[in-house]
Every structure is written in C-alpha cells, then in structure tokens.
Amino acid sequence: MGAGHDHGASAVNAASRHRGPLWAAFGLLAVFMVVEAVAAFATGSLALLSDAGHMFTDVLGIGMALAAITAARRAAADPQRTFGLYRLEVLAALGNAVLLFGVALYVLVEAVLRFRDAPEVASGPMLVVAVAGLAANVVAFALLRRGAKESINVRGAYLEVLGDLVGSVGVIVGAAVIWATGWFWVDPVVAVAVGLFILPRTWKLGREAVRILVQAAPRHLDVAAMRTSLGAVPGVCDVHDLHVWTLTSGMEVASAHLGIDGDAEVGAVLAAARAALHDGYGIEHATLQVEPVAATGDCQTASW
C-alpha cells in the first residue's frame, strides 16, 4: 500500500510564471551584449570585454532557462515521462556555471598578461557604454529578482545579471579613473575584480546543481529528524528505505517504507505520516509504502 501527492502540475505552473520576465530580460541583454562587445574591441578595454562576456552568458543562460521551461511544460503531458523534464532546469543551471567559470578564467589570464604592458584604452566611449550596460543590467535584475526565489535556473541567470551589474559599476569607475589619470593598468585591475567577484557565486550555483543531480538530500532538511518524526506517528513500528531528494527547484520529494502495527488503521497512518512530512518539512510529494508487521505486531521491538 502507498500514498503520494502529484506536485508536477504546480511545478510547471510555477516555472511558467517567469517566462514573461525572462523573455524581456533576454531581449534587453542580447542587444546590450552586442553593443558592449563591439565597444570593447573599439576601445581596447578588457574590463568592457569581461562585462560583455558575462552578459553573453546571461543571454545564453536565460535562453536555456526558457528552453527548459518550455520542455518541462510539454513533457508534463507525456505519460512516459513520469517525472517530466524538470531536471533540464538543473542541467541548464550547471551549464551556466561552467560557462561563467570559463569566461572568468579567460579574463583573469588575459588581465595578467596585460599587467606587463597595459595597452591604451579609449576611456570616453568605454564610460558611455558602461553606463548604458549598467542601466540594462538594473532592469534585467529587477525582472528576474522574484523568479530567483523559486527557480534554480532563474537564480542562475539572476546571479549572472548581478555579476554583470557589479561589473558595470567597476567598468564605470575604471573608465573614470583612466579618463582622469591616464592609468591604463586600471582596466585589467577592474577585469580581475569582476572575475573574482563572480567566481564564488558561480561555484555555489554549480555545487547546488550537482547536489540535485546526484540526488543528495536538501541541505535544509534533517533526514535523521524526519525519520524520527515518521517513527513517532501512531501505529508506526519501523521506518526504513527513507529517501529524500530534490527533483527541481522548490520540489522536494520523499519516499519511505513504514512498518505498522497489525491493528493500526492504514488510512490513518498514511494521513498522519503525510501531515508530518508536509507540516514539519514542507514536503508535498511523498510516496509511502505501508508494511503491516507480521507475527506479534509489537511495535516495541522495532527501531529506526
């Protein structure tokens, strides 16, 4: 015997709510990515190129987020895909992290080379483009902020935009300093600062995506405490084969086998166990296998 709760439709709807803001951010950042890339080569600014590179990963990351949401919606109607395609969102987030690492490392290496002989930079155009890029990032940041709380994929794009926002500020400061002092070595310094700022956040995103993909229990859930809570349900003698994992953002899943006393009412045990998981741990999707204890049906000899 078992019980479960279908949380798939709500997960699809939660992801779909963010399509509008994602499309708006995608279009806005795509335009300014091209502007910054052209300006970077025209001015010779590595800092501006770094910002354009990060903006490129924003555009690509948001595009993957939109693709993952679309695929998940279509898969929800396919009876052969019993868990849909929710993991595409996590794979996209991991891809974003890898891309960001690549861009950041490239900029860091190039910056080190430029320290030896800093090339001349056109600070005026660099400043104008950086200010425009900052404005674009502020708008995109506002568009994605709400969705970042519900979706790991949107959170990946949100973090990239945050890095770009800070990067644009750095480029503006660098351009102003170069314009005022003629210190061209400030350009690679700003590029390094942007790279070092985004790397720890990228590492955190990638680590979270990998944790989901290897089906580790969510960090905020205490599995031992959950086992104890299930064991405290009236009529439950034993809890085993307890598994907890994250299917996709905001969708924690659990399964467990519950050994129950021979006189216990199955329906009451299942209802109480589901309530314990929902109220105590926020788990709405749980599959519980009930196994009546044979022989004496004595709960006192069981342990968990």
The 8 nearest C-alpha neighbors of each residue, nearest first, counted from 0:
[[1, 289, 288, 2, 290, 287, 265, 269],
 [2, 0, 288, 287, 289, 286, 3, 269],
 [3, 1, 286, 287, 269, 4, 288, 285],
 [2, 4, 286, 285, 284, 5, 287, 1],
 [3, 5, 284, 6, 285, 283, 2, 286],
 [4, 6, 7, 284, 3, 8, 283, 9],
 [5, 7, 9, 8, 284, 4, 10, 283],
 [8, 6, 10, 9, 5, 11, 75, 82],
 [7, 9, 11, 10, 6, 12, 75, 5],
 [8, 10, 12, 11, 7, 6, 13, 5],
 [11, 9, 13, 7, 8, 12, 14, 6],
 [10, 12, 8, 14, 9, 13, 72, 15],
 [11, 13, 15, 9, 14, 10, 8, 16],
 [14, 12, 10, 11, 16, 15, 9, 17],
 [13, 15, 11, 12, 16, 17, 68, 10],
 [16, 14, 12, 17, 18, 13, 11, 68],
 [15, 17, 14, 13, 18, 12, 19, 146],
 [16, 18, 15, 19, 20, 14, 146, 21],
 [17, 19, 21, 15, 20, 16, 22, 65],
 [20, 18, 22, 21, 17, 23, 16, 15],
 [21, 19, 23, 142, 22, 17, 18, 24],
 [22, 20, 18, 24, 19, 23, 25, 17],
 [21, 23, 25, 19, 24, 20, 18, 26],
 [22, 24, 20, 25, 26, 21, 27, 19],
 [23, 25, 139, 21, 27, 22, 26, 28],
 [26, 24, 22, 23, 28, 58, 27, 21],
 [27, 25, 29, 23, 24, 28, 22, 30],
 [26, 28, 24, 30, 29, 25, 23, 31],
 [27, 29, 31, 30, 25, 26, 32, 24],
 [30, 28, 32, 26, 27, 31, 58, 25],
 [29, 31, 28, 32, 33, 27, 26, 34],
 [32, 30, 34, 28, 33, 29, 35, 132],
 [33, 31, 29, 35, 51, 34, 30, 54],
 [32, 34, 36, 31, 35, 30, 37, 29],
 [33, 35, 31, 37, 32, 36, 38, 30],
 [36, 34, 38, 32, 51, 37, 33, 39],
 [35, 37, 39, 33, 51, 38, 34, 48],
 [38, 36, 34, 39, 35, 40, 33, 41],
 [37, 39, 41, 35, 36, 40, 42, 34],
 [40, 38, 48, 36, 44, 47, 42, 37],
 [41, 39, 43, 38, 37, 42, 36, 44],
 [40, 42, 38, 39, 43, 37, 44, 121],
 [43, 41, 121, 39, 44, 40, 120, 38],
 [42, 44, 40, 120, 39, 41, 45, 121],
 [45, 43, 39, 47, 46, 42, 120, 48],
 [44, 46, 48, 47, 49, 187, 186, 190],
 [47, 45, 190, 49, 48, 44, 186, 189],
 [46, 48, 50, 39, 44, 49, 45, 51],
 [49, 47, 45, 51, 39, 50, 46, 36],
 [50, 48, 46, 52, 47, 51, 45, 190],
 [49, 51, 47, 53, 48, 52, 166, 163],
 [52, 50, 54, 48, 35, 32, 36, 49],
 [53, 51, 55, 49, 54, 50, 48, 102],
 [52, 54, 50, 56, 55, 51, 163, 49],
 [53, 55, 57, 51, 52, 56, 32, 50],
 [56, 54, 52, 58, 57, 53, 32, 51],
 [55, 57, 59, 53, 54, 58, 60, 52],
 [58, 56, 54, 60, 55, 59, 156, 159],
 [57, 59, 55, 61, 56, 60, 25, 29],
 [58, 60, 56, 62, 57, 61, 55, 63],
 [59, 61, 57, 63, 62, 58, 95, 56],
 [62, 60, 64, 58, 63, 59, 156, 57],
 [61, 63, 59, 65, 60, 64, 58, 66],
 [64, 62, 66, 60, 61, 65, 91, 67],
 [63, 65, 61, 67, 62, 66, 152, 60],
 [64, 66, 62, 68, 63, 67, 69, 61],
 [65, 67, 63, 69, 64, 68, 70, 62],
 [66, 68, 64, 70, 88, 87, 65, 69],
 [69, 67, 71, 65, 70, 66, 14, 64],
 [68, 70, 66, 72, 67, 71, 65, 73],
 [69, 71, 67, 73, 72, 68, 74, 66],
 [72, 70, 84, 74, 68, 69, 73, 85],
 [73, 71, 69, 75, 70, 74, 11, 68],
 [72, 74, 70, 75, 71, 76, 69, 77],
 [73, 75, 83, 77, 71, 76, 72, 84],
 [74, 76, 83, 72, 73, 77, 71, 80],
 [75, 77, 74, 73, 78, 72, 83, 80],
 [76, 78, 74, 79, 75, 80, 73, 83],
 [79, 77, 80, 81, 76, 75, 74, 83],
 [80, 78, 77, 81, 83, 74, 82, 76],
 [81, 79, 83, 82, 78, 77, 74, 75],
 [80, 82, 83, 79, 78, 77, 75, 74],
 [83, 81, 80, 84, 85, 7, 75, 246],
 [82, 84, 80, 74, 75, 81, 85, 71],
 [85, 83, 71, 86, 87, 74, 82, 70],
 [84, 86, 87, 83, 71, 247, 88, 246],
 [85, 87, 89, 88, 84, 247, 90, 246],
 [88, 86, 90, 67, 85, 89, 84, 91],
 [89, 87, 91, 86, 67, 152, 90, 85],
 [88, 90, 92, 86, 91, 87, 208, 93],
 [91, 89, 87, 93, 92, 88, 94, 86],
 [92, 90, 94, 88, 89, 93, 63, 87],
 [91, 93, 152, 89, 95, 94, 90, 155],
 [94, 92, 90, 96, 205, 95, 91, 208],
 [93, 95, 91, 97, 92, 96, 90, 98],
 [96, 94, 92, 98, 93, 97, 60, 99],
 [97, 95, 93, 99, 201, 205, 94, 98],
 [96, 98, 100, 94, 99, 95, 101, 93],
 [99, 97, 101, 95, 100, 96, 94, 102],
 [98, 100, 96, 102, 101, 97, 103, 95],
 [99, 101, 97, 103, 98, 102, 104, 96],
 [102, 100, 98, 104, 99, 103, 105, 97],
 [101, 103, 99, 105, 104, 100, 106, 98],
 [102, 104, 194, 100, 106, 105, 101, 99],
 [103, 105, 107, 101, 106, 102, 100, 108],
 [106, 104, 102, 108, 107, 103, 109, 101],
 [105, 107, 109, 103, 104, 108, 110, 49],
 [106, 108, 104, 110, 105, 191, 109, 103],
 [109, 107, 111, 105, 110, 106, 104, 112],
 [108, 110, 106, 112, 111, 107, 105, 113],
 [109, 111, 187, 113, 107, 112, 108, 106],
 [112, 110, 108, 114, 113, 109, 107, 115],
 [113, 111, 109, 110, 114, 115, 108, 116],
 [114, 112, 117, 110, 115, 116, 111, 109],
 [113, 115, 111, 116, 112, 117, 110, 184],
 [116, 114, 113, 112, 117, 111, 184, 110],
 [115, 117, 113, 114, 118, 112, 184, 183],
 [116, 118, 113, 184, 114, 183, 115, 119],
 [119, 117, 116, 120, 183, 113, 43, 184],
 [118, 120, 183, 117, 121, 43, 44, 42],
 [119, 121, 43, 42, 122, 44, 118, 183],
 [122, 120, 42, 123, 124, 125, 119, 43],
 [121, 123, 125, 174, 178, 120, 124, 126],
 [122, 124, 126, 125, 121, 127, 178, 174],
 [125, 123, 127, 126, 122, 128, 121, 42],
 [124, 126, 122, 123, 128, 127, 129, 174],
 [127, 125, 129, 174, 123, 124, 171, 128],
 [128, 126, 124, 130, 129, 125, 131, 123],
 [129, 127, 131, 125, 130, 126, 132, 124],
 [128, 130, 132, 126, 131, 127, 167, 171],
 [129, 131, 133, 127, 132, 128, 126, 134],
 [132, 130, 128, 134, 133, 129, 135, 127],
 [133, 131, 129, 135, 130, 134, 128, 136],
 [132, 134, 130, 136, 167, 131, 135, 164],
 [133, 135, 137, 131, 132, 136, 130, 138],
 [136, 134, 132, 138, 133, 137, 139, 131],
 [135, 137, 139, 133, 164, 138, 134, 140],
 [138, 136, 140, 134, 135, 139, 133, 141],
 [137, 139, 141, 135, 136, 140, 142, 134],
 [140, 138, 24, 142, 136, 141, 137, 135],
 [139, 141, 137, 143, 138, 142, 136, 144],
 [140, 142, 138, 144, 139, 143, 137, 145],
 [141, 143, 139, 20, 140, 144, 138, 24],
 [144, 142, 140, 146, 141, 145, 157, 147],
 [145, 143, 141, 147, 146, 142, 140, 157],
 [144, 146, 147, 143, 148, 142, 149, 141],
 [147, 145, 148, 143, 149, 144, 153, 17],
 [148, 146, 154, 153, 144, 145, 150, 149],
 [147, 149, 146, 145, 150, 154, 144, 151],
 [150, 148, 146, 147, 249, 248, 151, 145],
 [149, 151, 248, 153, 152, 147, 154, 146],
 [152, 150, 154, 248, 153, 155, 147, 92],
 [151, 153, 92, 155, 154, 150, 88, 64],
 [154, 152, 147, 156, 150, 155, 151, 146],
 [155, 153, 147, 157, 151, 152, 156, 150],
 [156, 154, 152, 158, 153, 157, 92, 151],
 [155, 157, 159, 153, 154, 158, 57, 60],
 [158, 156, 154, 160, 155, 159, 143, 153],
 [159, 157, 161, 155, 160, 156, 154, 162],
 [158, 160, 162, 156, 161, 157, 57, 163],
 [159, 161, 163, 157, 162, 158, 140, 164],
 [162, 160, 158, 164, 159, 163, 157, 165],
 [161, 163, 159, 165, 160, 164, 197, 166],
 [164, 162, 166, 160, 161, 165, 167, 50],
 [165, 163, 161, 167, 166, 136, 162, 133],
 [164, 166, 168, 162, 163, 167, 169, 161],
 [165, 167, 163, 169, 193, 164, 168, 162],
 [166, 168, 170, 164, 133, 169, 165, 129],
 [169, 167, 171, 165, 166, 170, 172, 164],
 [168, 170, 166, 172, 167, 171, 189, 173],
 [169, 171, 173, 167, 168, 172, 174, 46],
 [172, 170, 168, 174, 169, 173, 126, 129],
 [173, 171, 169, 175, 170, 174, 176, 168],
 [172, 174, 170, 176, 175, 171, 185, 169],
 [173, 175, 122, 177, 171, 126, 176, 172],
 [174, 176, 178, 172, 173, 177, 179, 171],
 [175, 177, 179, 173, 178, 174, 180, 172],
 [178, 176, 181, 182, 174, 180, 179, 175],
 [179, 177, 175, 122, 176, 181, 180, 174],
 [178, 180, 176, 177, 175, 181, 182, 174],
 [181, 179, 177, 182, 178, 176, 175, 183],
 [180, 182, 177, 178, 183, 179, 176, 119],
 [183, 181, 177, 180, 184, 185, 176, 178],
 [182, 184, 185, 181, 186, 177, 117, 119],
 [183, 185, 117, 186, 182, 187, 114, 188],
 [186, 184, 188, 183, 187, 182, 173, 189],
 [185, 187, 189, 184, 188, 46, 183, 173],
 [188, 186, 110, 190, 189, 185, 184, 191],
 [189, 187, 185, 191, 190, 186, 192, 184],
 [190, 188, 192, 186, 187, 191, 46, 169],
 [189, 191, 46, 187, 193, 188, 192, 49],
 [192, 190, 194, 188, 189, 193, 107, 195],
 [193, 191, 189, 195, 194, 190, 196, 188],
 [194, 192, 196, 190, 166, 191, 195, 189],
 [195, 193, 103, 191, 196, 192, 197, 198],
 [196, 194, 192, 198, 193, 197, 191, 199],
 [197, 195, 193, 194, 198, 192, 199, 162],
 [196, 198, 200, 194, 195, 162, 199, 201],
 [197, 199, 201, 195, 200, 196, 202, 194],
 [200, 198, 202, 201, 197, 203, 196, 195],
 [201, 199, 203, 202, 197, 198, 204, 158],
 [200, 202, 198, 204, 96, 199, 203, 197],
 [201, 203, 199, 205, 200, 204, 206, 198],
 [204, 202, 200, 206, 201, 205, 207, 199],
 [203, 205, 201, 207, 206, 202, 208, 200],
 [206, 204, 208, 202, 93, 96, 207, 203],
 [207, 205, 203, 209, 208, 204, 202, 210],
 [206, 208, 210, 204, 205, 209, 203, 211],
 [207, 209, 205, 211, 210, 206, 89, 93],
 [210, 208, 212, 206, 211, 207, 213, 205],
 [209, 211, 207, 208, 213, 212, 215, 206],
 [212, 210, 214, 208, 209, 213, 245, 215],
 [211, 213, 209, 214, 210, 208, 89, 86],
 [212, 214, 210, 211, 215, 209, 208, 244],
 [215, 213, 211, 244, 212, 210, 216, 245],
 [214, 216, 210, 213, 244, 211, 217, 243],
 [215, 217, 244, 243, 218, 214, 245, 220],
 [218, 216, 219, 220, 244, 215, 245, 243],
 [219, 217, 220, 216, 221, 215, 210, 207],
 [218, 220, 217, 221, 216, 280, 222, 281],
 [221, 219, 218, 217, 222, 280, 216, 225],
 [222, 220, 224, 223, 225, 219, 218, 217],
 [221, 223, 225, 224, 220, 226, 243, 216],
 [224, 222, 226, 225, 221, 227, 228, 220],
 [225, 223, 227, 221, 226, 222, 228, 220],
 [224, 226, 222, 228, 227, 223, 221, 229],
 [227, 225, 223, 229, 224, 228, 230, 222],
 [226, 228, 230, 224, 225, 229, 231, 223],
 [229, 227, 225, 231, 230, 226, 224, 275],
 [228, 230, 226, 231, 232, 227, 272, 225],
 [229, 231, 227, 228, 232, 235, 238, 226],
 [230, 232, 228, 229, 227, 233, 235, 234],
 [231, 233, 229, 230, 235, 234, 272, 271],
 [234, 232, 235, 231, 268, 271, 230, 263],
 [233, 235, 263, 259, 260, 232, 236, 268],
 [236, 234, 259, 233, 232, 230, 258, 237],
 [237, 235, 298, 259, 258, 301, 260, 234],
 [236, 238, 258, 301, 257, 235, 302, 303],
 [239, 237, 257, 303, 256, 230, 258, 226],
 [238, 240, 241, 256, 255, 237, 257, 303],
 [241, 239, 255, 256, 242, 238, 254, 257],
 [242, 240, 255, 239, 254, 256, 243, 238],
 [241, 243, 254, 253, 240, 255, 244, 216],
 [244, 242, 253, 216, 252, 254, 241, 251],
 [243, 245, 216, 214, 252, 215, 251, 217],
 [246, 244, 251, 247, 211, 250, 252, 217],
 [245, 247, 250, 251, 244, 252, 86, 85],
 [248, 246, 250, 245, 85, 86, 249, 89],
 [249, 247, 150, 151, 250, 149, 246, 245],
 [248, 250, 149, 247, 251, 150, 245, 10],
 [251, 249, 247, 248, 246, 245, 252, 10],
 [252, 250, 245, 244, 282, 246, 249, 253],
 [251, 253, 284, 244, 243, 285, 245, 250],
 [254, 252, 243, 285, 242, 286, 244, 284],
 [253, 255, 286, 242, 285, 287, 241, 243],
 [256, 254, 241, 287, 240, 288, 239, 242],
 [257, 255, 288, 239, 240, 238, 287, 289],
 [256, 258, 289, 238, 237, 290, 288, 259],
 [257, 259, 237, 290, 236, 291, 235, 292],
 [260, 258, 235, 291, 236, 234, 292, 290],
 [259, 261, 296, 263, 234, 262, 292, 291],
 [260, 262, 296, 291, 263, 292, 259, 293],
 [261, 263, 260, 264, 296, 234, 259, 291],
 [264, 262, 234, 260, 261, 265, 259, 268],
 [263, 265, 267, 266, 268, 262, 234, 261],
 [264, 266, 268, 267, 263, 269, 289, 259],
 [267, 265, 269, 268, 264, 270, 271, 263],
 [266, 268, 270, 264, 265, 269, 271, 263],
 [269, 267, 265, 271, 266, 270, 272, 264],
 [270, 268, 272, 266, 271, 267, 273, 265],
 [269, 271, 267, 273, 268, 272, 266, 274],
 [272, 270, 274, 268, 269, 273, 267, 275],
 [271, 273, 275, 269, 274, 270, 229, 268],
 [274, 272, 276, 270, 275, 271, 269, 277],
 [273, 275, 277, 271, 272, 276, 278, 270],
 [276, 274, 272, 273, 278, 279, 277, 271],
 [277, 275, 273, 280, 274, 279, 282, 278],
 [276, 278, 281, 282, 274, 275, 280, 283],
 [279, 277, 275, 274, 276, 281, 280, 282],
 [278, 280, 276, 275, 277, 281, 274, 225],
 [281, 279, 276, 282, 277, 278, 220, 275],
 [280, 282, 277, 278, 279, 283, 276, 251],
 [283, 281, 277, 276, 280, 284, 251, 252],
 [282, 284, 277, 285, 281, 4, 6, 252],
 [283, 285, 4, 252, 282, 6, 3, 5],
 [286, 284, 253, 3, 254, 252, 4, 283],
 [285, 287, 3, 254, 2, 1, 253, 255],
 [286, 288, 1, 255, 2, 254, 256, 285],
 [287, 289, 1, 256, 0, 257, 255, 290],
 [288, 290, 257, 0, 256, 1, 258, 287],
 [289, 291, 258, 257, 259, 292, 288, 256],
 [292, 290, 259, 261, 258, 260, 293, 289],
 [293, 291, 296, 260, 259, 261, 258, 290],
 [294, 292, 296, 291, 295, 261, 260, 290],
 [293, 295, 296, 292, 297, 261, 291, 260],
 [296, 294, 297, 293, 292, 261, 260, 298],
 [297, 295, 260, 292, 261, 293, 294, 298],
 [298, 296, 295, 299, 260, 300, 236, 292],
 [299, 297, 236, 300, 301, 260, 296, 235],
 [298, 300, 297, 301, 236, 302, 296, 237],
 [301, 299, 298, 297, 302, 236, 237, 296],
 [300, 302, 236, 237, 298, 299, 303, 297],
 [303, 301, 237, 300, 236, 238, 299, 230],
 [302, 238, 237, 230, 301, 226, 239, 227]]
